[in-house]
Amino acid sequence: MRRQQWHRREPGDAFAPRNKHALAIDFVAEPPFFQVSETHAAKTWYLDPRAPKIERPHSIQNLREKMGKMGGSNLNG
C-alpha cells in the first residue's frame, strides 16, 4: 500500500483556490511576508509594489473607520 504524502502541496498560495480575489500569481507562487507595521506582517501579493491597485472592500473601509473612532492606531492606508 502506498502512503499518502501529506507534506506535498500544490504551488502557490494555499488560500488561492477559495479566494475570490486571488491574483493569477497566487496560483503559481506563495507570497512572501510584507511588513505592514512594526508589529505586523502579511502574506499577500496585493502588498507587492507591482500588484494592481484595488478599491478596498466596504467591510474593510468600515472596519478602519470603526477602529479609528475607537482610538485605533497604526491604521495605514
N, CA, C and O atoms as CSV, one atom per row, in Angstrom:
chain,resi,resn,atom,element,x,y,z
A,1,MET,N,N,0.836,-1.171,0.000
A,1,MET,CA,C,0.000,0.000,0.000
A,1,MET,C,C,0.891,1.248,0.000
A,1,MET,O,O,1.873,1.335,0.737
A,2,ARG,N,N,0.521,2.195,-0.838
A,2,ARG,CA,C,1.306,3.438,-0.939
A,2,ARG,C,C,0.799,4.457,0.076
A,2,ARG,O,O,-0.406,4.670,0.210
A,3,ARG,N,N,1.734,5.083,0.788
A,3,ARG,CA,C,1.373,6.108,1.779
A,3,ARG,C,C,1.134,7.438,1.079
A,3,ARG,O,O,1.834,7.794,0.131
A,4,GLN,N,N,0.150,8.153,1.556
A,4,GLN,CA,C,-0.075,9.492,1.038
A,4,GLN,C,C,1.003,10.426,1.577
A,4,GLN,O,O,1.463,10.288,2.710
A,5,GLN,N,N,1.386,11.367,0.746
A,5,GLN,CA,C,2.398,12.333,1.164
A,5,GLN,C,C,1.690,13.628,1.529
A,5,GLN,O,O,1.398,14.452,0.662
A,6,TRP,N,N,1.419,13.802,2.804
A,6,TRP,CA,C,0.679,14.963,3.277
A,6,TRP,C,C,1.482,16.241,3.167
A,6,TRP,O,O,0.901,17.324,3.112
A,7,HIS,N,N,2.786,16.147,3.132
A,7,HIS,CA,C,3.619,17.346,3.075
A,7,HIS,C,C,3.674,17.942,1.664
A,7,HIS,O,O,4.059,19.099,1.501
A,8,ARG,N,N,3.302,17.183,0.671
A,8,ARG,CA,C,3.327,17.682,-0.704
A,8,ARG,C,C,2.097,18.539,-0.933
A,8,ARG,O,O,0.980,18.149,-0.591
A,9,ARG,N,N,2.313,19.720,-1.518
A,9,ARG,CA,C,1.186,20.584,-1.815
A,9,ARG,C,C,1.402,21.250,-3.158
A,9,ARG,O,O,2.509,21.283,-3.695
A,10,GLU,N,N,0.333,21.766,-3.671
A,10,GLU,CA,C,0.383,22.451,-4.956
A,10,GLU,C,C,1.166,23.751,-4.810
A,10,GLU,O,O,1.239,24.312,-3.717
A,11,PRO,N,N,1.756,24.234,-5.912
A,11,PRO,CA,C,2.471,25.510,-5.833
A,11,PRO,C,C,1.489,26.654,-5.626
A,11,PRO,O,O,0.297,26.528,-5.907
A,12,GLY,N,N,1.999,27.750,-5.138
A,12,GLY,CA,C,1.167,28.938,-4.965
A,12,GLY,C,C,0.644,29.090,-3.550
A,12,GLY,O,O,1.024,28.353,-2.641
A,13,ASP,N,N,-0.223,30.051,-3.390
A,13,ASP,CA,C,-0.822,30.361,-2.102
A,13,ASP,C,C,-1.888,29.317,-1.788
A,13,ASP,O,O,-2.753,29.044,-2.621
A,14,ALA,N,N,-1.832,28.740,-0.607
A,14,ALA,CA,C,-2.788,27.701,-0.223
A,14,ALA,C,C,-4.225,28.214,-0.203
A,14,ALA,O,O,-5.160,27.425,-0.340
A,15,PHE,N,N,-4.417,29.522,-0.034
A,15,PHE,CA,C,-5.760,30.089,0.022
A,15,PHE,C,C,-6.315,30.459,-1.354
A,15,PHE,O,O,-7.504,30.755,-1.469
A,16,ALA,N,N,-5.499,30.449,-2.381
A,16,ALA,CA,C,-5.920,30.895,-3.712
A,16,ALA,C,C,-7.172,30.184,-4.236
A,16,ALA,O,O,-8.065,30.860,-4.746
A,17,PRO,N,N,-7.281,28.872,-4.138
A,17,PRO,CA,C,-8.457,28.208,-4.713
A,17,PRO,C,C,-9.783,28.647,-4.098
A,17,PRO,O,O,-10.820,28.567,-4.756
A,18,ARG,N,N,-9.765,29.107,-2.855
A,18,ARG,CA,C,-11.022,29.519,-2.212
A,18,ARG,C,C,-11.117,31.029,-2.006
A,18,ARG,O,O,-11.968,31.502,-1.252
A,19,ASN,N,N,-10.245,31.783,-2.676
A,19,ASN,CA,C,-10.232,33.237,-2.550
A,19,ASN,C,C,-10.745,33.860,-3.842
A,19,ASN,O,O,-10.087,33.781,-4.880
A,20,LYS,N,N,-11.919,34.478,-3.777
A,20,LYS,CA,C,-12.491,35.056,-4.997
A,20,LYS,C,C,-11.707,36.275,-5.471
A,20,LYS,O,O,-11.933,36.751,-6.584
A,21,HIS,N,N,-10.787,36.793,-4.651
A,21,HIS,CA,C,-9.976,37.943,-5.022
A,21,HIS,C,C,-8.538,37.545,-5.372
A,21,HIS,O,O,-7.669,38.410,-5.489
A,22,ALA,N,N,-8.287,36.259,-5.537
A,22,ALA,CA,C,-6.933,35.790,-5.825
A,22,ALA,C,C,-6.435,36.335,-7.160
A,22,ALA,O,O,-7.192,36.454,-8.124
A,23,LEU,N,N,-5.165,36.656,-7.190
A,23,LEU,CA,C,-4.499,37.092,-8.420
A,23,LEU,C,C,-3.955,35.860,-9.137
A,23,LEU,O,O,-3.827,34.797,-8.531
A,24,ALA,N,N,-3.638,35.995,-10.405
A,24,ALA,CA,C,-3.080,34.869,-11.168
A,24,ALA,C,C,-1.811,34.337,-10.512
A,24,ALA,O,O,-1.590,33.126,-10.486
A,25,ILE,N,N,-0.978,35.228,-9.984
A,25,ILE,CA,C,0.277,34.795,-9.359
A,25,ILE,C,C,0.026,33.958,-8.107
A,25,ILE,O,O,0.872,33.144,-7.735
A,26,ASP,N,N,-1.123,34.144,-7.449
A,26,ASP,CA,C,-1.432,33.361,-6.253
A,26,ASP,C,C,-1.477,31.867,-6.537
A,26,ASP,O,O,-1.223,31.058,-5.645
A,27,PHE,N,N,-1.798,31.497,-7.769
A,27,PHE,CA,C,-1.877,30.079,-8.131
A,27,PHE,C,C,-0.521,29.511,-8.544
A,27,PHE,O,O,-0.383,28.309,-8.770
A,28,VAL,N,N,0.477,30.389,-8.639
A,28,VAL,CA,C,1.800,29.981,-9.112
A,28,VAL,C,C,2.858,30.062,-8.017
A,28,VAL,O,O,3.698,29.171,-7.889
A,29,ALA,N,N,2.813,31.133,-7.228
A,29,ALA,CA,C,3.854,31.362,-6.228
A,29,ALA,C,C,3.248,31.809,-4.908
A,29,ALA,O,O,2.328,32.627,-4.877
A,30,GLU,N,N,3.773,31.266,-3.824
A,30,GLU,CA,C,3.345,31.696,-2.494
A,30,GLU,C,C,3.907,33.089,-2.228
A,30,GLU,O,O,5.085,33.328,-2.490
A,31,PRO,N,N,3.100,34.008,-1.716
A,31,PRO,CA,C,3.613,35.360,-1.475
A,31,PRO,C,C,4.581,35.388,-0.301
A,31,PRO,O,O,4.469,34.585,0.625
A,32,PRO,N,N,5.529,36.316,-0.344
A,32,PRO,CA,C,6.420,36.492,0.801
A,32,PRO,C,C,5.710,37.338,1.862
A,32,PRO,O,O,4.620,37.858,1.623
A,33,PHE,N,N,6.327,37.469,3.015
A,33,PHE,CA,C,5.798,38.369,4.039
A,33,PHE,C,C,6.129,39.803,3.669
A,33,PHE,O,O,7.255,40.102,3.270
A,34,PHE,N,N,5.151,40.689,3.799
A,34,PHE,CA,C,5.350,42.119,3.618
A,34,PHE,C,C,5.105,42.778,4.967
A,34,PHE,O,O,4.083,42.530,5.607
A,35,GLN,N,N,6.031,43.609,5.394
A,35,GLN,CA,C,5.901,44.292,6.670
A,35,GLN,C,C,4.848,45.390,6.551
A,35,GLN,O,O,4.968,46.279,5.708
A,36,VAL,N,N,3.823,45.330,7.388
A,36,VAL,CA,C,2.739,46.300,7.369
A,36,VAL,C,C,2.976,47.379,8.420
A,36,VAL,O,O,2.687,48.554,8.193
A,37,SER,N,N,3.496,46.975,9.552
A,37,SER,CA,C,3.846,47.900,10.630
A,37,SER,C,C,4.995,47.274,11.400
A,37,SER,O,O,5.501,46.219,11.018
A,38,GLU,N,N,5.401,47.909,12.465
A,38,GLU,CA,C,6.494,47.347,13.272
A,38,GLU,C,C,6.120,46.012,13.890
A,38,GLU,O,O,6.990,45.194,14.189
A,39,THR,N,N,4.830,45.792,14.083
A,39,THR,CA,C,4.380,44.585,14.772
A,39,THR,C,C,3.556,43.641,13.912
A,39,THR,O,O,3.063,42.629,14.409
A,40,HIS,N,N,3.399,43.955,12.626
A,40,HIS,CA,C,2.506,43.145,11.799
A,40,HIS,C,C,3.076,42.946,10.395
A,40,HIS,O,O,3.594,43.876,9.776
A,41,ALA,N,N,2.967,41.717,9.915
A,41,ALA,CA,C,3.353,41.388,8.539
A,41,ALA,C,C,2.220,40.572,7.923
A,41,ALA,O,O,1.464,39.909,8.633
A,42,ALA,N,N,2.110,40.628,6.612
A,42,ALA,CA,C,1.053,39.888,5.926
A,42,ALA,C,C,1.614,39.232,4.677
A,42,ALA,O,O,2.486,39.784,4.005
A,43,LYS,N,N,1.100,38.040,4.373
A,43,LYS,CA,C,1.497,37.325,3.160
A,43,LYS,C,C,0.407,37.510,2.128
A,43,LYS,O,O,-0.573,36.764,2.106
A,44,THR,N,N,0.578,38.508,1.270
A,44,THR,CA,C,-0.377,38.764,0.211
A,44,THR,C,C,0.308,39.486,-0.930
A,44,THR,O,O,1.069,40.430,-0.717
A,45,TRP,N,N,0.032,39.035,-2.144
A,45,TRP,CA,C,0.632,39.683,-3.308
A,45,TRP,C,C,0.074,41.085,-3.505
A,45,TRP,O,O,0.681,41.887,-4.214
A,46,TYR,N,N,-1.055,41.397,-2.900
A,46,TYR,CA,C,-1.613,42.745,-3.040
A,46,TYR,C,C,-0.716,43.813,-2.417
A,46,TYR,O,O,-0.858,44.992,-2.740
A,47,LEU,N,N,0.188,43.434,-1.547
A,47,LEU,CA,C,1.108,44.404,-0.946
A,47,LEU,C,C,2.391,44.567,-1.759
A,47,LEU,O,O,3.222,45.419,-1.446
A,48,ASP,N,N,2.551,43.757,-2.798
A,48,ASP,CA,C,3.705,43.892,-3.672
A,48,ASP,C,C,3.546,45.180,-4.485
A,48,ASP,O,O,2.450,45.463,-4.967
A,49,PRO,N,N,4.609,45.959,-4.644
A,49,PRO,CA,C,4.509,47.212,-5.405
A,49,PRO,C,C,4.014,47.023,-6.845
A,49,PRO,O,O,3.489,47.962,-7.444
A,50,ARG,N,N,4.174,45.835,-7.396
A,50,ARG,CA,C,3.733,45.573,-8.775
A,50,ARG,C,C,2.271,45.156,-8.868
A,50,ARG,O,O,1.738,45.015,-9.968
A,51,ALA,N,N,1.623,44.957,-7.736
A,51,ALA,CA,C,0.240,44.491,-7.727
A,51,ALA,C,C,-0.699,45.567,-8.254
A,51,ALA,O,O,-0.425,46.760,-8.126
A,52,PRO,N,N,-1.810,45.135,-8.847
A,52,PRO,CA,C,-2.783,46.131,-9.322
A,52,PRO,C,C,-3.374,46.876,-8.133
A,52,PRO,O,O,-3.533,46.311,-7.050
A,53,LYS,N,N,-3.694,48.127,-8.340
A,53,LYS,CA,C,-4.315,48.925,-7.289
A,53,LYS,C,C,-5.806,48.605,-7.281
A,53,LYS,O,O,-6.460,48.598,-8.325
A,54,ILE,N,N,-6.326,48.342,-6.097
A,54,ILE,CA,C,-7.732,47.973,-5.973
A,54,ILE,C,C,-8.420,48.877,-4.959
A,54,ILE,O,O,-7.771,49.487,-4.109
A,55,GLU,N,N,-9.723,48.952,-5.063
A,55,GLU,CA,C,-10.501,49.669,-4.060
A,55,GLU,C,C,-10.761,48.709,-2.905
A,55,GLU,O,O,-11.137,47.557,-3.121
A,56,ARG,N,N,-10.561,49.180,-1.696
A,56,ARG,CA,C,-10.785,48.320,-0.535
A,56,ARG,C,C,-12.264,47.957,-0.454
A,56,ARG,O,O,-13.124,48.794,-0.730
A,57,PRO,N,N,-12.565,46.715,-0.076
A,57,PRO,CA,C,-13.971,46.329,0.125
A,57,PRO,C,C,-14.600,47.202,1.215
A,57,PRO,O,O,-13.910,47.666,2.124
A,58,HIS,N,N,-15.899,47.416,1.116
A,58,HIS,CA,C,-16.594,48.256,2.099
A,58,HIS,C,C,-16.415,47.733,3.520
A,58,HIS,O,O,-16.319,48.520,4.461
A,59,SER,N,N,-16.370,46.418,3.682
A,59,SER,CA,C,-16.213,45.853,5.024
A,59,SER,C,C,-14.888,46.288,5.652
A,59,SER,O,O,-14.822,46.527,6.857
A,60,ILE,N,N,-13.843,46.390,4.847
A,60,ILE,CA,C,-12.547,46.837,5.367
A,60,ILE,C,C,-12.574,48.335,5.627
A,60,ILE,O,O,-12.048,48.795,6.641
A,61,GLN,N,N,-13.175,49.095,4.737
A,61,GLN,CA,C,-13.286,50.531,4.963
A,61,GLN,C,C,-14.051,50.812,6.251
A,61,GLN,O,O,-13.641,51.654,7.050
A,62,ASN,N,N,-15.164,50.104,6.452
A,62,ASN,CA,C,-15.964,50.300,7.660
A,62,ASN,C,C,-15.189,49.896,8.907
A,62,ASN,O,O,-15.286,50.563,9.937
A,63,LEU,N,N,-14.436,48.835,8.829
A,63,LEU,CA,C,-13.636,48.385,9.968
A,63,LEU,C,C,-12.589,49.438,10.321
A,63,LEU,O,O,-12.381,49.743,11.495
A,64,ARG,N,N,-11.932,49.991,9.306
A,64,ARG,CA,C,-10.918,51.014,9.547
A,64,ARG,C,C,-11.547,52.240,10.209
A,64,ARG,O,O,-10.962,52.814,11.127
A,65,GLU,N,N,-12.739,52.648,9.748
A,65,GLU,CA,C,-13.424,53.790,10.343
A,65,GLU,C,C,-13.800,53.503,11.797
A,65,GLU,O,O,-13.613,54.349,12.672
A,66,LYS,N,N,-14.327,52.312,12.045
A,66,LYS,CA,C,-14.723,51.927,13.397
A,66,LYS,C,C,-13.514,51.895,14.329
A,66,LYS,O,O,-13.575,52.404,15.448
A,67,MET,N,N,-12.419,51.299,13.868
A,67,MET,CA,C,-11.207,51.227,14.691
A,67,MET,C,C,-10.654,52.626,14.959
A,67,MET,O,O,-10.163,52.904,16.053
A,68,GLY,N,N,-10.733,53.509,13.955
A,68,GLY,CA,C,-10.258,54.876,14.137
A,68,GLY,C,C,-11.046,55.606,15.205
A,68,GLY,O,O,-10.475,56.341,16.011
A,69,LYS,N,N,-12.378,55.406,15.216
A,69,LYS,CA,C,-13.232,56.034,16.220
A,69,LYS,C,C,-12.953,55.490,17.611
A,69,LYS,O,O,-13.156,56.181,18.609
A,70,MET,N,N,-12.487,54.253,17.673
A,70,MET,CA,C,-12.178,53.630,18.965
A,70,MET,C,C,-10.776,53.990,19.432
A,70,MET,O,O,-10.316,53.515,20.471
A,71,GLY,N,N,-10.105,54.827,18.663
A,71,GLY,CA,C,-8.754,55.227,19.053
A,71,GLY,C,C,-7.693,54.277,18.543
A,71,GLY,O,O,-6.567,54.274,19.041
A,72,GLY,N,N,-8.040,53.474,17.559
A,72,GLY,CA,C,-7.064,52.547,16.996
A,72,GLY,C,C,-5.935,53.299,16.340
A,72,GLY,O,O,-6.160,54.281,15.631
A,73,SER,N,N,-4.747,52.852,16.567
A,73,SER,CA,C,-3.590,53.499,15.958
A,73,SER,C,C,-3.015,52.599,14.893
A,73,SER,O,O,-3.369,51.425,14.784
A,74,ASN,N,N,-2.133,53.162,14.122
A,74,ASN,CA,C,-1.423,52.397,13.105
A,74,ASN,C,C,-2.340,51.876,12.008
A,74,ASN,O,O,-2.147,50.767,11.509
A,75,LEU,N,N,-3.341,52.675,11.630
A,75,LEU,CA,C,-4.246,52.286,10.552
A,75,LEU,C,C,-3.740,52.891,9.266
A,75,LEU,O,O,-4.260,53.903,8.796
A,76,ASN,N,N,-2.730,52.276,8.700
A,76,ASN,CA,C,-2.108,52.788,7.464
A,76,ASN,C,C,-3.058,52.664,6.290
A,76,ASN,O,O,-3.932,51.799,6.257
A,77,GLY,N,N,-2.863,53.554,5.327
A,77,GLY,CA,C,-3.505,53.404,4.040
A,77,GLY,C,C,-4.778,54.101,3.880
A,77,GLY,O,O,-5.393,54.027,2.816
